[in-house]
Amino acid sequence: WAKKRHLIQSIPDWPEMPSGTFEHFVPPTQEELARILEVAQPHIKRAVIIATRCGCRVGSSELLKLRWEDVDWDRSVLRVHAARKNLSEPLREVPIRSDVVPLLRQWHNEDAANGIEYICHFCGRKLKSFATSWQTALRNAGITRRIRPYDLRHAFATELIAAGADLGTVAKLMGHTNVQTVLRSYQHVMTHQKVEAIEALPDLPMCHDKCATNDVMVLQ
């Protein structure tokens, strides 16, 4: 990096590093999320619901920084303080689904009675991470494949794209300045989308009945 920008003259005996690649992860399915929510501890349930419905970065950079003061109840909007990597937009607003608002209000009422300011917390204490609790939730849900907490955010993007949301809107909701980041890192094309794409192909062109019969026999 320094040499390419002429900050230093040379790097002796230093190998050229390969370009970065993005590992492909399959986000949790709706069925897997339901199993996790059924057995998870309260703070994990909150993390799952907020990450998969608001697309926050899972961890201390965004999700675990959320306070109740970040919820605009009048407009049903969550104000997300963006991670440091997005300096151009330090704050973004994410609409809260209508079916999630009553749940958030229930949580807020519970926390207000105990003077708790953070939305995701453990017994009133601010969380730094929840890696151990997450693995416990997966195990109790009977899920053996690898699913990272960050894949909850992947699920948010995947479901939006599958529902037909345009990539610009998805990127905006997730706090990305580049649409290509969404395509490269988050889109997981689900099986039913692949089937629908294949079935959308036009029928095989058949010249006449005899030709069609022969072609079917060959395909079989």
Phi, psi and chi 1 to 4 in degrees:
 res  aa     phi    psi   chi1   chi2   chi3   chi4
   1 TRP       -  -46.9  177.6   89.1      -      -
   2 ALA   -67.9  -39.8      -      -      -      -
   3 LYS   -67.4  -41.0 -175.4  176.6 -176.9  -62.6
   4 LYS   -63.9  -25.8  -71.8  179.7  178.5  178.7
   5 ARG   -99.3   11.1  -73.4  159.8  179.1   76.0
   6 HIS    60.8   30.4  -53.0  -69.4      -      -
   7 LEU   -83.8  -23.6  -59.8  176.6      -      -
   8 ILE  -133.5  160.1   57.7  176.8      -      -
   9 GLN   -80.6  -41.6  -65.1  -60.0  -42.8      -
  10 SER  -158.4  164.4   63.0      -      -      -
  11 ILE  -126.7   93.8  -51.5  175.6      -      -
  12 PRO   -69.6  137.5   25.1  -33.9      -      -
  13 ASP    55.6   39.2  -58.6  -36.8      -      -
  14 TRP  -119.7  118.9 -170.3  -93.6      -      -
  15 PRO   -69.0  151.2   27.1  -35.3      -      -
  16 GLU   -72.2  126.3 -178.3   71.9   20.7      -
  17 MET   -84.6  142.2  -59.5  -60.9  -68.6      -
  18 PRO   -70.0  158.1   27.1  -35.3      -      -
  19 SER   -68.4  151.9   59.3      -      -      -
  20 GLY   -68.9  145.7      -      -      -      -
  21 THR  -125.7  156.8   57.4      -      -      -
  22 PHE  -105.2  121.9  -70.2   83.9      -      -
  23 GLU   -71.5  141.0 -172.0  175.6   -5.3      -
  24 HIS   -91.6  125.7  180.0   70.5      -      -
  25 PHE  -122.7  142.6  -67.6   94.9      -      -
  26 VAL   -93.7  118.5  178.3      -      -      -
  27 PRO   -68.2  162.0   26.2  -34.6      -      -
  28 PRO   -65.1  142.6   22.5  -33.2      -      -
  29 THR   -79.2  168.9   64.1      -      -      -
  30 GLN   -62.6  -34.8  -65.6  -57.9  -57.6      -
  31 GLU   -67.6  -40.5 -172.2  -90.0  -21.7      -
  32 GLU   -67.2  -39.5  -72.2  172.7  -33.0      -
  33 LEU   -62.3  -40.0  -70.0  174.6      -      -
  34 ALA   -62.9  -39.7      -      -      -      -
  35 ARG   -67.4  -37.8  -72.5  160.4   59.0 -174.7
  36 ILE   -66.0  -46.2  -66.6  170.6      -      -
  37 LEU   -63.1  -28.3  -71.0  171.7      -      -
  38 GLU   -70.3  -30.3 -174.4  175.9   -5.0      -
  39 VAL  -116.7  -10.1  -59.7      -      -      -
  40 ALA   -74.9  157.6      -      -      -      -
  41 GLN   -69.4  159.6  -63.1 -177.8   58.0      -
  42 PRO   -54.0  -41.1  -28.1   35.7      -      -
  43 HIS   -70.1  -29.0   64.6  -71.8      -      -
  44 ILE   -72.1  -39.6  -64.8  -64.7      -      -
  45 LYS   -59.9  -43.6  -69.3 -178.5 -180.0  179.3
  46 ARG   -63.3  -43.0  -67.3 -169.5 -177.3 -168.2
  47 ALA   -62.0  -43.0      -      -      -      -
  48 VAL   -62.6  -47.1  168.6      -      -      -
  49 ILE   -67.5  -44.3  -68.5  171.4      -      -
  50 ILE   -69.7  -41.3  -65.2  173.0      -      -
  51 ALA   -67.6  -39.8      -      -      -      -
  52 THR   -83.8  -13.4   58.7      -      -      -
  53 ARG  -111.1  -14.3  -66.2  -60.4  176.0  -94.8
  54 CYS  -125.8  -11.8  -63.3      -      -      -
  55 GLY    73.3   22.3      -      -      -      -
  56 CYS   -66.2  148.7  -59.1      -      -      -
  57 ARG   -64.9  127.4  -69.4  179.2  172.5   88.1
  58 VAL   -83.5  113.7 -179.4      -      -      -
  59 GLY   143.5 -167.0      -      -      -      -
  60 SER   -72.6  -15.9   57.9      -      -      -
  61 SER   -71.7  -31.5   64.5      -      -      -
  62 GLU  -138.5  -64.6  -72.5 -172.5   -1.5      -
  63 LEU   -56.3  -48.8  178.7   64.0      -      -
  64 LEU   -78.8   -4.1  -60.2 -176.6      -      -
  65 LYS   -91.9  -11.1  -71.1 -162.1  -51.7 -175.9
  66 LEU   -64.5  129.6  -71.1  174.0      -      -
  67 ARG  -112.3  163.7  -67.9  179.8  168.1   88.9
  68 TRP   -64.8  -25.5  -74.5  115.1      -      -
  69 GLU   -68.9  -12.8   64.4 -174.5   27.5      -
  70 ASP   -83.2   -4.0  -64.6  -40.2      -      -
  71 VAL   -96.0  122.5 -179.9      -      -      -
  72 ASP   -94.7   98.1 -174.4  -26.4      -      -
  73 TRP   -67.9  -34.1  -62.4  107.0      -      -
  74 ASP   -65.0  -37.0  -65.4  -28.3      -      -
  75 ARG  -103.2   -3.9  -61.0  167.1   55.5 -140.8
  76 SER    55.2   55.4  -64.3      -      -      -
  77 VAL  -131.0  140.8  164.2      -      -      -
  78 LEU  -105.1  124.2 -179.2   66.1      -      -
  79 ARG   -91.7  115.2  -61.0 -171.9 -174.3   94.4
  80 VAL  -103.5  120.9 -178.9      -      -      -
  81 HIS   -79.7  111.8  -61.5  -90.3      -      -
  82 ALA   -66.8  155.5      -      -      -      -
  83 ALA   -63.6  161.2      -      -      -      -
  84 ARG   -61.4  -23.0  -67.6 -178.3  179.5  179.2
  85 LYS   -67.1  -17.1   63.3  175.8   65.3  177.1
  86 ASN  -113.2   75.9 -170.6    1.3      -      -
  87 LEU   -74.7  -21.1  -61.4  177.9      -      -
  88 SER   -74.5  -21.5   61.9      -      -      -
  89 GLU  -139.2   81.1 -170.0  176.7   10.2      -
  90 PRO   -67.6  -16.6   25.2  -33.9      -      -
  91 LEU  -141.2  131.9 -176.4   71.5      -      -
  92 ARG  -130.8  153.1   68.2 -178.5 -174.4  -85.3
  93 GLU  -109.7  128.4  -67.5 -172.9  -20.4      -
  94 VAL  -118.5  120.7  179.6      -      -      -
  95 PRO   -60.2  143.7  -21.6   33.6      -      -
  96 ILE   -99.1  127.7  -55.9  170.9      -      -
  97 ARG   -55.0  145.2  -86.8 -177.2   58.5  108.9
  98 SER   -61.7  -32.3   57.3      -      -      -
  99 ASP   -80.3  -10.0   60.2  -15.2      -      -
 100 VAL   -92.5  -25.6  176.6      -      -      -
 101 VAL   -56.5  -48.0  172.1      -      -      -
 102 PRO   -60.2  -35.3  -22.3   33.5      -      -
 103 LEU   -66.7  -42.8 -173.0   56.3      -      -
 104 LEU   -62.0  -39.7  -79.9  178.0      -      -
 105 ARG   -64.2  -38.9  -73.9 -167.6  177.9  -83.1
 106 GLN   -62.0  -46.9  176.8 -173.7  -29.7      -
 107 TRP   -61.0  -42.2  -64.0  -14.2      -      -
 108 HIS   -63.0  -42.4 -179.6 -120.1      -      -
 109 ASN   -63.2  -40.1  -68.1  -23.6      -      -
 110 GLU   -63.6  -44.2  -65.0  170.7   -1.9      -
 111 ASP   -74.3  -36.5  -69.4   -9.0      -      -
 112 ALA   -62.4  -34.9      -      -      -      -
 113 ALA   -66.0  -20.4      -      -      -      -
 114 ASN  -113.8    8.7  -63.4  -68.7      -      -
 115 GLY    66.7   33.5      -      -      -      -
 116 ILE   -94.5  127.7  -60.6  171.5      -      -
 117 GLU   -98.1  -24.7   60.7  176.4  -34.7      -
 118 TYR   -91.1  140.1  -71.7   95.4      -      -
 119 ILE   -69.2  -46.8  -62.1  178.1      -      -
 120 CYS  -100.9  115.3  -68.9      -      -      -
 121 HIS  -148.0  167.7   61.1   85.9      -      -
 122 PHE  -121.3  106.6 -178.4   74.3      -      -
 123 CYS    54.5   38.7  -62.5      -      -      -
 124 GLY    88.3   -8.6      -      -      -      -
 125 ARG   -95.6  141.6  -60.2 -167.9  -59.1  -88.4
 126 LYS   -64.6  137.5 -179.4 -177.5  178.8 -178.3
 127 LEU   -90.5  141.1  -74.0  166.3      -      -
 128 LYS   -98.2  -31.2  -66.7 -176.5  178.8  179.0
 129 SER  -165.0  170.7   68.3      -      -      -
 130 PHE  -141.9   37.6   49.8   83.4      -      -
 131 ALA   -60.1  -45.4      -      -      -      -
 132 THR   -66.2  -45.8  -58.2      -      -      -
 133 SER   -62.8  -34.6  -60.0      -      -      -
 134 TRP   -65.5  -45.3  175.2 -106.6      -      -
 135 GLN   -64.1  -36.6  -67.4  -56.5  -40.6      -
 136 THR   -63.9  -41.5  -59.9      -      -      -
 137 ALA   -63.5  -43.5      -      -      -      -
 138 LEU   -61.2  -44.4  -68.0 -179.9      -      -
 139 ARG   -64.0  -44.6 -175.5  167.7   57.5 -107.6
 140 ASN   -67.0  -26.6  -68.0  -20.0      -      -
 141 ALA   -83.6   -4.3      -      -      -      -
 142 GLY    75.6   23.6      -      -      -      -
 143 ILE   -98.1  119.7  -62.2  173.8      -      -
 144 THR  -102.5  -20.7   57.2      -      -      -
 145 ARG   -75.2  160.8   76.5  178.0 -177.3   91.5
 146 ARG   -75.8  120.8 -175.2 -171.7  179.3 -165.8
 147 ILE  -132.2  121.4  -59.2  178.1      -      -
 148 ARG   -90.2  153.5  -50.5  165.5  -58.1  163.5
 149 PRO   -53.6  -36.4  -27.9   36.1      -      -
 150 TYR   -65.0  -21.3 -156.4   84.6      -      -
 151 ASP   -69.4  -13.2  -67.8  -30.9      -      -
 152 LEU   -63.6  -38.2  -61.8  171.8      -      -
 153 ARG   -68.5  -37.1  178.6  168.6  153.9   90.8
 154 HIS   -61.4  -39.3  -74.2 -124.5      -      -
 155 ALA   -63.0  -37.8      -      -      -      -
 156 PHE   -57.9  -50.7  173.5   78.9      -      -
 157 ALA   -65.6  -42.6      -      -      -      -
 158 THR   -61.5  -45.3  -62.9      -      -      -
 159 GLU   -67.9  -36.4  -65.0  -63.9  -16.9      -
 160 LEU   -63.3  -46.1  -75.9  178.7      -      -
 161 ILE   -65.3  -41.2  -65.5  170.2      -      -
 162 ALA   -64.1  -29.4      -      -      -      -
 163 ALA   -82.4   -3.9      -      -      -      -
 164 GLY    99.1    8.9      -      -      -      -
 165 ALA   -66.8  141.0      -      -      -      -
 166 ASP   -73.2  151.5   66.4  -86.2      -      -
 167 LEU   -64.2  -32.0  -65.6  179.1      -      -
 168 GLY   -62.9  -42.4      -      -      -      -
 169 THR   -67.2  -41.5  -61.3      -      -      -
 170 VAL   -60.2  -45.9  175.7      -      -      -
 171 ALA   -61.1  -41.7      -      -      -      -
 172 LYS   -63.3  -44.6 -167.0   73.6  173.3  176.7
 173 LEU   -63.9  -31.0  -71.1  170.5      -      -
 174 MET   -91.3   -5.6  -59.5 -174.7   74.0      -
 175 GLY    82.6   26.8      -      -      -      -
 176 HIS  -101.1  138.5  -73.0  -54.4      -      -
 177 THR   -89.0  -13.8   56.9      -      -      -
 178 ASN  -122.3  121.5 -169.7  -18.3      -      -
 179 VAL   -61.7  -31.8  172.4      -      -      -
 180 GLN   -61.0  -27.7  -66.9  -58.1  -42.8      -
 181 THR   -62.2  -38.0  -56.5      -      -      -
 182 VAL   -64.7  -47.1  175.8      -      -      -
 183 LEU   -63.5  -40.6  -73.1  172.6      -      -
 184 ARG   -76.3  -36.9 -175.9  174.2   61.8 -117.1
 185 SER  -109.8  -26.4  -55.5      -      -      -
 186 TYR  -117.1  -28.0  -64.2  105.9      -      -
 187 GLN   -73.5  120.9 -175.5  177.8   14.4      -
 188 HIS  -114.9  113.1  169.9   70.8      -      -
 189 VAL   -77.7  115.3 -179.4      -      -      -
 190 MET   -75.4  159.2  -69.0  178.0  -83.6      -
 191 THR   -57.6  -44.1  -59.3      -      -      -
 192 HIS   -65.7  -28.1   72.4   83.3      -      -
 193 GLN   -68.8  -39.3  -69.9  174.9  -86.1      -
 194 LYS   -64.0  -42.7  -64.2  177.4 -178.0  178.3
 195 VAL   -63.2  -45.2  172.5      -      -      -
 196 GLU   -61.9  -38.3  -69.5  172.8    1.5      -
 197 ALA   -65.0  -43.1      -      -      -      -
 198 ILE   -66.5  -42.9  -66.5  -62.0      -      -
 199 GLU   -67.7  -18.3  -68.0  -61.6  -28.8      -
 200 ALA   -77.9  -10.1      -      -      -      -
 201 LEU   -63.6  148.4  -70.1  170.0      -      -
 202 PRO   -66.9  157.1   24.3  -33.9      -      -
 203 ASP   -61.4  154.5  -65.2  -25.0      -      -
 204 LEU   -62.8  133.0  -73.6  171.2      -      -
 205 PRO   -72.4  124.0   26.0  -33.2      -      -
 206 MET  -117.3  130.2  -61.0  -61.4 -178.6      -
 207 CYS   -75.1  -39.8   53.9      -      -      -
 208 HIS  -161.6  178.2   48.4   70.2      -      -
 209 ASP   -60.6  -42.2  -68.2  -18.3      -      -
 210 LYS   -63.1  -43.0 -178.0  178.6  179.0 -179.9
 211 CYS   -62.5  -43.2  179.6      -      -      -
 212 ALA   -62.0  -42.7      -      -      -      -
 213 THR   -62.8  -43.9  -57.7      -      -      -
 214 ASN   -62.2  -41.9  -68.4  -22.0      -      -
 215 ASP   -65.0  -40.2  -74.8  -19.3      -      -
 216 VAL   -62.7  -40.6  170.2      -      -      -
 217 MET   -63.4  -39.4  -68.2  178.0   61.7      -
 218 VAL   -64.8  -43.9  170.9      -      -      -
 219 LEU   -64.3  -34.4  -70.0  173.3      -      -
 220 GLN   -72.0      -  -69.0  176.6  -17.8      -
